[in-house]
Amino acid sequence: MDTNDSLRLASLWHSMHAISQQLSPTQGCMGIELLEADTFDLHCFQSLTGTKFFVVTEPGTQGVEFLLKTIYELYTDYVLKNPFYEIEMPIRCELFELNLAQAIRKDKVALVGR
């Protein structure tokens, strides 16, 4: 997925997320956290600042919430502390990308071992 596709997906999700918060009959609804399709699940974690993180998995994958929180921790450690990063811009941070790849590999191993 290239940068433009990522931005389109984020824009679409942001709109659906905002609408779901407003239309939800549940008080204090935080919006859509999981979109289940026939061939994939799209998980979303929204930070307190409104930044959203996505993970696409095979249907029924367990433990994704932990991975999303790990990604958020990596984001706060490597991206937000980077003086060259501008909020709302695509993330271009080598340390973040390296640690993210390592976290995903570690999570894959944990999921296969279950």
GILIN-V591100 format. One record per residue. N is the residue number from 1. RES is the residue in one small letter. OMEGA is omega in whole degrees, 0 to 359 (* if undefined). Layout:
[[N | RES | OMEGA] [N | RES | OMEGA]]
This chain:
[[1 | m | 180] [2 | d | 184] [3 | t | 180] [4 | n | 177] [5 | d | 178] [6 | s | 179] [7 | l | 177] [8 | r | 179] [9 | l | 180] [10 | a | 179] [11 | s | 179] [12 | l | 181] [13 | w | 180] [14 | h | 179] [15 | s | 179] [16 | m | 181] [17 | h | 181] [18 | a | 179] [19 | i | 181] [20 | s | 177] [21 | q | 183] [22 | q | 185] [23 | l | 184] [24 | s | 176] [25 | p | 181] [26 | t | 178] [27 | q | 178] [28 | g | 180] [29 | c | 181] [30 | m | 179] [31 | g | 184] [32 | i | 177] [33 | e | 182] [34 | l | 174] [35 | l | 182] [36 | e | 176] [37 | a | 180] [38 | d | 188] [39 | t | 180] [40 | f | 170] [41 | d | 177] [42 | l | 182] [43 | h | 180] [44 | c | 173] [45 | f | 178] [46 | q | 179] [47 | s | 179] [48 | l | 179] [49 | t | 178] [50 | g | 177] [51 | t | 182] [52 | k | 178] [53 | f | 184] [54 | f | 171] [55 | v | 176] [56 | v | 182] [57 | t | 171] [58 | e | 181] [59 | p | 176] [60 | g | 179] [61 | t | 181] [62 | q | 174] [63 | g | 183] [64 | v | 180] [65 | e | 179] [66 | f | 178] [67 | l | 180] [68 | l | 178] [69 | k | 175] [70 | t | 178] [71 | i | 179] [72 | y | 178] [73 | e | 177] [74 | l | 178] [75 | y | 181] [76 | t | 182] [77 | d | 189] [78 | y | 183] [79 | v | 183] [80 | l | 179] [81 | k | 179] [82 | n | 183] [83 | p | 181] [84 | f | 181] [85 | y | 176] [86 | e | 179] [87 | i | 178] [88 | e | 178] [89 | m | 176] [90 | p | 183] [91 | i | 177] [92 | r | 184] [93 | c | 187] [94 | e | 180] [95 | l | 178] [96 | f | 182] [97 | e | 178] [98 | l | 181] [99 | n | 176] [100 | l | 178] [101 | a | 179] [102 | q | 179] [103 | a | 180] [104 | i | 177] [105 | r | 180] [106 | k | 180] [107 | d | 178] [108 | k | 179] [109 | v | 180] [110 | a | 181] [111 | l | 180] [112 | v | 181] [113 | g | 182] [114 | r | *]]
